[in-house]
Amino acid sequence: MDLSDVQAFVGVVDAHGFSAAAIRLGVSKTAISRAVQRLERDLGVRLIHRTTRKLSLTETGRGYFDAVRGALAHIDAAGQEALGSAEALQGLIRFAAPDLGGVLLTTLLHRFRQSHPEIRFEMSLSARLVDLVEEGYDLALRSGRLPASSYMSRRVGAQSSGLYASPAYLARCGAPGAIDELARRDCVVIRRPQVVDSAGEVWRLRSGDRVETVKVGGPLATDDLASAREAVGLGMGIGLLPNLPDFTEGLTRLLPAAATVSVPISLVWPSRRLEPARVVLFRDFLATALRSVLRVAE
């Protein structure tokens, strides 16, 4: 069995297709297809179902992929260690985060690359909970309580949201004096359909020992955090936004004692005995940096 055929198979699954794998690996689509066919012939089993529209793994293919992907990672990590730390700190890191991650991560990523310019990144920002192993991610930032899984995790802080408005809105409408007044105000609604009871129109706010619930509405409801921040900044209404200094710069905090319950923020990654040095280094850097940012935010 040729190791390059195994690498081609893993590349196809990671890239979700033969064409994308060929581009990533720098070979022709025909070469990738032949490599996977040879591997299936050598193993005597079908690993991939192929149709004109999509690619999917057979049950055997899924088990084989889970086993060999980790083995290839070990081989890669061992090779990087042999090359020495200077040469190992290069290559690609793929990580995923909720849309809040874009607010937190871009500046930190830039700071990290100033010391390690040979490391490249692919960042996916989505409300969808990605499968790190199946989709080939090295690292993810997640908010909320983590479900049971085989992933490793490290809590890096907590984050809450507060009420914010622009100077233009306040000059036009004034500031609310109590939480229940929000029901009669224009509010920018952020929908989080992946979270239970999070349609967005009902805000649950803690103020001291009391918890108040208020139904809100306004000119815009969106599932995009950046769009909501822009709308609040333009004076369209009051927003329930993450308490992050850079993100809320230029806005005024309303009813400062009122905020959502803090939710934990964690880094998660696939469990591996050996990892590329670049991933370990970036994860440690990110954990330290995020703890500082989220301590201020909390």
N, C-alpha and C positions, 0 to 999 in steps of 0.2 A: 504494500500500500504506500502511495506517494504522499508525503506530508503536504505537498503543495495542493493536492486534490482536496484534502481535508480543509486547508485554509480557504480554498475557493468555495467550498460548501458553506463554511461559517460566514464568509464574506457575502454570499448570496442572501443568507438569512438576515444578517445584520443590516444589509442595504435594502431588504424587501424586494429584491428582484435581480435578474441576471445583468441587465443593462447598467443599473446603478453600481453593482458590484464590480463590473468590468471597468467602469470609470475610476472607482476608488482604488482598485488594484493595478490599474494601468495596463490592462491587457484587453484583448478583444472579447466580445460577448460569446463568440464561438468557442474560444479557448476556455472560458468559464463553464459553458454548458458541457463541453467534452470532459472537463475535469470532474464535474459532478456525476456525469454518466459513468465514468471510470470508477469513481468511488462506490456508486451503487452496485456496479458489476462486481467489484472486489468484495463488497460486503454481502452481496446476494439478496439485498432488500431494497425496496423503494424508500427514499428519504423525503422526496418532495413531490407533491401533486402539482402538475403544471396545467394551467388553462390559458386561454387567450387573454383573460381579464385579470387573473390573480394567481398568486403563488401561495401554497400552504404546505405545512409540514405534515407528514404522516405521523402516527403515534410513535412509531419507531424513530422517525427522523427527529421528533422533538426530544426524545430521550438521548439520542446520539448527540444532538447539538448541545444540550445542557452539559453533557460529559466532556466533549472535546473542546468546547469554548473555554472552559476553565483550564484544561490542559494546555491549550495554546497560549493562554495568558501566562501560565507558569513558565512556559518555554521563552516567551517574550521577556518576561521579567528577569529570568536567569541570564538571558543574553544581554540585557541592559546592564545588569550588575557586572557582568564580565567586561563590558565596554568601559565601565567607570562612570562615576556620578556625573561628570561634566558632559559626556556624550549622551547619557541617559535622559537628561533633562531637556528633551525635545520631543516633538510629535504632537498628537491630537488628544485632547480631553473632551469627552462629550458629557454634558450634564443637563438636567432638566429641573425646572422650577415652576411654581405657580406664577401668575403674572406679577405678583408682588416682587418676585425674584428679580425682575428686570430693574426695578427701582433700587434694590439692594446691591445687585451684583455688578453692574456695568462699571462703576467707578473702582470697585475692588479688583475686578478682572484686569482693568488697565494698570492698576498699581502693581499687581503681581507680574504682569508681562514686562514692566520696566526692568525687573531683575532677571526675568527668564524669557527673553524675546523669541526663543526658538520653540516655545510651546504655543500651540494653536488651540482654539476652542470652537466647539459647536454647542450653542445654547438653545434649548427649546423652552418656550414660555407658554404654558397651557394649564387651564383648569383641570384637564384630564389627568388622571393618575396613571403615569406611564409604567410599563413593566420594564424594569432596568435590564434584566437579563435578556428577555425576548427582543427588546428594541435596541440593545447594545449601548446603554449608557453607563458611564463610569461612576456617576455621582448624581444625587438629586437633593434639592432643598424642598422640604415639605412642612406645611403648617398643620396644626391640629394633632389630635392623638393618633399615633401610628397603629395601624392594624397589625395583627400577628403575622409575621413573615420570617423568612430565612435571612433577610437583609441585616446587615450591621447598621447601627445608628449612633448618632452623637447629638445630644441636645445642645443647641447653641444660644438659646434665649427664649424670649416670649414676646408677643406683639399684640397690642390692642388697637382699637380705632376710636377716634373722637370726632366731635362735630366741628366742621370748619366752614368758613365763608370768606368771600373776597371783600376787600374794602369797598368795591363798587356796589356789591349787594347790600352791605351794611349801610352805606350812605343812602340807598334807595328804600330799604325796608326796615332797617334797624335790627338789633339783635334780639332773639327770643329770651324771655326771662325765665322760662321753665321748659322742661322736656315736653309736656303735653301741648305746648304751643306749636310744636313742629307739625302737628296734624293740620294746621291752618297755613303752613308755609310752603313755598316752592322748595322741593328737595330733589337732589340728583340721586337716583336709586341705582345701586350696584347689585345686580343679581348674581347669586352663586348657586346655580341649580344642582351642583354636585354635593351640596351640604344640606342636610335635613333641615326643614323649616327655614330655608334661606331664599325665599322668593325675592327678598330685597325690600318689599313694601312695608314690612314690619321691622322696626328697629327695637332691639332689646338693650337697654342701657342701665348700667349700674352706677348709682350715685350715692356714695357712702355705703350705708347698710341696706339701702333700698334698691330694688330692681324695678324699672318702669318699662312698659311696652307701649309703643306708639305706632299707629299706622300712618305712613307718609306717602306722598305722591308729588309729582311735579312734571317739568317739561321733558325730562330725559330719564329713561331706564336703560341700562347697558350692562353687559357682562365684561366690559373692558375697563380695567382700573385706570389706565392712562387717559382714556376718553372722559371718564368721570372726573378725574382731577382737572382736566382742561376745562370742562364745563363749569366746575365750581370756581376756577380761577377767572372765568369770563363773567361771573356774576349770575349764572343761570339759576342758582339755588344753593341750599345748604347741603353739604355732603358728609357722609360718615366715612372718613378716610383713615388709613393707617397713620399712627402717631410716629412718623419718621421725619426728623428735622428737615432733611433735604427735600423730601417729597412735598411737604406742606409749607415750604418757604414762600413767603408773600401772602399767605392766608392768615386769618385770625381764628384762634381757637375759641369756640363758644361753649358756655357752660362747662368750664374746665374740669369740674368734678365728675362729669358724666362721661362714661367710656364703656366700650364693650368689655366683656370678660377676656382677659389675656389668654391667648392660645399658644402652646409651645411651638417653637420652630426648631426643626432638626435636619441634620444632614444624614442621608442614608446611602448605602452602597452595597453592591453584591458581596456576599461573603467569599473571600478568596484568601488562600494562605499566602500567596505572593501577588503583588500588584506592581504595575509600573511605578518607578520612583516619582515620575512627574505627577501622578494622581495622588500619591501619598503626600507629597510636598504641598500641592495645591489644596488638598482637603485640610491639612493642618493650618495652613495660612488662612483659609476661609473660616474655619472654626474660630480662630482667635479674633479675626476682624469682625465677624458677625456678632460675637459676644459683646464687643465694644459698642457696636451700632445699636444692637437690640437692647442693651442695658439702658441707653439713653432713651430709646423709643418706649420702653416699658414704663 
